[in-house]
Amino acid sequence: MAGRQRSRQGGEIDRATLIVAIAIYGGWLAATAWHALIPTPLLILIGAWLIAWHGSLQHETIHGHPTHIAAIDRAIGFMPLSLWLPYALYHRSHLAHHGSAAITDPREDPESRYVIRRGGLAWLAARIQSTLLGHMLAGPPIALARFIGTEARRVIAEPAQVARDWLPHLIAVAFILLWLDHVGLSPGRYILTFVYPGMALTMLRSYAEHRAELSTIGRAASVERGGLFGLLFLNNNLHAAHHERPGLSWHRLPAYHRHHRARLIREGAILYAGYGEIVRRFALRAHDSPLHPAVEQGAK
């Protein structure tokens, strides 16, 4: 009953998101089944798109789409096509990011890309990822290494919760690996043609979407002409609008952004014309310092 009430309050079922979900899972099944017929460069493009697009779909399900019934939305986003990240962990982390009192501060925001001290492996990793090229190329293995370290500590601190997070995930991964074995796609080739390039493509979106400033709670950016990337990222490129209305479905964000654009700019939103601008400006140059400004201010 409660689920049906939430659905009515949220409006009708979001058919656009359902269509995207069908396209992603159907495309993934087709691409993996017929991988041997697809030239490797094209397979990398297809695999990268599908994994990044699936990440965008998971993001929508976390925010209550397409049905506004939590169990169904979780089921739609749950399947771990990228293999490595349990949906339950992404769900908690992302909602904590939105609920953080100090977005971008790594002491408060689990999705922050900033660090709190110079020196050490965390500082080195942040420096490597300070340019867009470094973020996209080195970001996936760095993210995985950081994730493994965090989960290893969690095993000791909260083993029961880790088991609840990982058991459903590992079962789902086993089914994916069985399918890949059935179609003759080795896990190594799948990682190289789907997972790694998909993670790299996702990092194009995440690179400049926040800028740490003490005058705002995690200054958000908007890439106004997303083009095909707007579809790939399900308009999460309009990140300032998304943070203001996180429950708004992806296909309604552009209208909201246009209507509130002037106010968002006055309130500090960063605007980029398109991803071409981000590539030109930051491919080989740092977006900003990886050290969070609250730390720098406290050191003075």
N, C-alpha and C positions, 0 to 999 in steps of 0.2 A: 504493500500500500504506500509506504513512504517513498519507494522508488518511483511509483506512478505519479505521486504528487510532485516530486522533483522534476519529472519529465514535463508535466503540464506547466509548472512554473517556468521552466527553461524554454518553453515553446515546443514546436514540432521537432521531430527527429531531423537532424541535420543531414539531408540527403547528399549534399556536396561532399561532406567528409566521408560518408559511406562509399560514395563513388571512388574517392581517392583510395580508401582502404582496399576496395576490390581491385583497383588498378595496380596497387603496390603488390598485394599478395599474388594476384594473377600473373603480373609481370615477373615476379620473383620465381614462381613455379616454372614459367615458360623459359626464362633466361637460364635457370639452372638445368632444366631438362634438356635444352637444346644447346648447351654451352659449347659442345664439340663442333657445332656448325657455325659458330660465331667467331670471327677473327679476334684475336686477343685484344688489340687496341679498342675495338668496338665493345667487347665484353667488359673491359675496364670502365668504359663510359657508362654502359648500361648498369653494371654492378654498383658503381659509385652513386649514380642517380637513385637507384632503388634503396640502397642502404641509407643515404641521406634523407630521402623522401620518407622512409619508414620512421626515422628519428623525428621528423616533423609531425608525422601522424601520432607517434607516441606522445609528443608534446601536447597535441590537441586533446588526446584522451585524458591526459592528466588534468586538463582544465575543463573536463566535463562534456566533451563532445565525442561522438555525435548524438548520444541518446539522453544524456543527463542522468543516466542510471549507472551508478559507479561500477557495479559488477560487470555490466555489459561493456562499458567503455574500457575497463581494465582488460577484459578478454580480447577486445579488438586490438589493443596496443601491446599486449603481453609478449607475443612471440619474439624471441631474441634473435632476429636475423643477423645482428652484428656479433652474436655469440657471447660477448664478454660482459655486458652490463645487465644485471637483473632489473627487471621493470620496477620491482618494489623499491629498490635503492634509488633509481632515477626519480620515481614518484615522490619519495620523501625529500630528496635533495632539491628538486625543482620547486616544490611548494615552500621549502625552507628558504630558498633564494628569494621568492616573491614576498615571504613574510619577514625577511630580515630587516632589522631596524637600521642597518648600515650596509646596504648593498655595495658590493665590491670589496668591503673589508674582509680579508680572509679569516679573521677571528669571529666573524658573524655570518658570512655568506659562504655556503659550501661550494658555490659555483664560481667563486672569485678566481681570477687569473693572476692576482697580485700576491706579493710575499711580504712578510713582516720584518725581515732582516736581510742584510747583505751577507754574502758568503754561504758556503755549503751547497749541497746538491740542489735544493729548492731554488736558490738564487741563480745557479748556473742554468737550470732548466728554464727559468723565467727569462733569462737573458737570451737563450737560444731561441725562444718563442716570441721575442719582442718584435720581430719583423713578421709580416704576413707570410713570407716564404718559409721562414723557420717554423712558424706556427702550424702551417699546413703540412710540411714535410716531416718535422720532428715531433709535432704535437701528438699524433696517435701513439707512438711507442712511449712517449713521456707520460701521457695520460694513463696508459695501461700500467706502467711501472708504479706510478703514484697510487693508482687504484689498488693494485696488489698489496702494496705496503699498508694502506689504510685497512684493507680487509684482513690482513694478517694480524694487525693489532686488535681488530674487532673480534676475531676468533677467540682471543684470550679474554677480552673484556666482557663480551656478551655472546657466548657460544650459542645459546638457544635462539636468539634473534637472528644470528648469522645462518643457522640451519633453516629457519623459517623463510629467510630471504632467498637462500641458495637452492634448496631442494626442488621447488617448482621450476626454477630457472634451469637447473641441470637436467631435469627430466625433459624440458622443452628442447634444450640443446641436443640431447640424445636423439630426439625425433628428427631434428634438422640434420644431424650427422648421418642418420640412417637414410634420409632422403638423398643426401649428397652422395652417399655410397651407392645407392640404387641407380642414380643417374650417371655415376662415374666421374664425379667432380671431387677431386681430393680436397681435404681440409686446407692444405697449404695453398693450393691454387685458388680456392674460394677466398681465403684471407687476402691474397695478393690482388685478386681481381674484383672483389666485392667489399670486404670489410675495411682494409686499409684505405683505398681511395674514397670510400664512402665517409669514413671518419675525417679524412683530409678535406673533403668538400664541405662537410658540416662545419669545420673550423674556419672556413671562409666566412660563414655567417657570424660565428661567435667572436671573431677577432676584434671587431671595433664596435660591438653593440653596447658596451658600457665604457665610461671613462671615469676613473676615480677622482672625485673632487670633494672637498670638505664643505662646499657651499650647497651641495645637493646630496640626496640619498642615492648615490650611484647614478650619475648622469647618463641617461639612455640616449641612444642614437636611432635615427631612422634613415634607411636607404630608400629613397623615394621612387626611383625607377628600377624596380626589381626585375622586370622582364620575366624571362623563364625562371630566374632564381626566385622570384616572388611565388611562383607555383611550387618550386622545389621546397622552399622554406615555409610554405603555407603562410606567407605574408608576415612571418616573424621578423622579417627585415624592417618592418615598421615597429621597431622595438619600443619606442617611447609610448606609442599608442597602446601596444600590448601590455606594458607595465601599468598603464593607467586603467585599462579595462581587460584584465587577464582572462575573464570569463567570456569575452566576446569572440565568436567564432571567426576563423581565419578569413572567410570571404566577406565579412562585414568590417574588417579592420581598415581597408582602404578608404571607405566612405567616412568612417570615424576620423581617420587621420586627416583627410581633406577638410572636414568640417571644423576640426580643432587645431589645425596646423599653426595658425598665427599664435594662439595661446601657448601651444607646446613650445614654440620657439622662444616666446617671452619667458617661459618658465625654465629654459635652459636646455631643451632638447638639441642634440647635435644632428645636423642634416648632411647627408651625402647624396649626390645626384644619382649615383649608381655604384655597382660593384667595380666598374672600371675605374672610378675615382679612387676607391680604396686600394686597388691594385697599384695604380700609378703613384699614389702617395706613400704607401707603406710596404710595398713588396720587399724593399731592401732597407727601409728606414723604420725605426721603432715608432709605434703609435704614441707611447708615453713611457714613463719610467715604470718598471715592474715593481718598484717599492711603493707600497701604499702611502699616500700623503699623510695619513694620520700618524704613521710611524715616524716619517720624516719630521713632522711638526713636533712630535713628542720628544725627538732627539735634540731639538734646538734649545 
